[in-house]
Amino acid sequence: MDALLLTIDFALATLMWLLFAIDLALETYMWLVLAFVVMSLLIAFNVVSPGNRGVAIIGQRLDKITALPLRPIRYLLPAVGGIDVTPVILLLIILGLRYAIAMDLVPEAVLPRTALPAAAFNGSPQG
């Protein structure tokens, strides 16, 4: 019996570690997309010069990192009035994935329904 509980605990710990790693990767990628948007705006409004070597290198790296997931979104949703809204759509997708991980997968793995009082599920106040 103890071996079974240890196996279940190990499986839950592994699942939690995997979900944490996925969430961390999504959050990091979200910040990279935001950096790409800020860099694009700074270049578009001539705040920084793309002729500057450092700006050019950072801009190229951010473009390479974000180009792959933005390409299909740009194909489905072209620029509206010269404004590229695809990074916003990508950020919404990333936020939706992070929400699904945090609200749907993690609570069930950390705190199974059997550990909560029955009143938490039927809406009646605990007394």
Secondary structure as UniProt FT lines:
FT   HELIX           2..44
FT   TURN            45..46
FT   TURN            50..51
FT   HELIX           53..76
FT   TURN            81..82
FT   HELIX           86..100
FT   HELIX           101..105
FT   HELIX           106..110
FT   HELIX           113..115
FT   HELIX           119..122
//
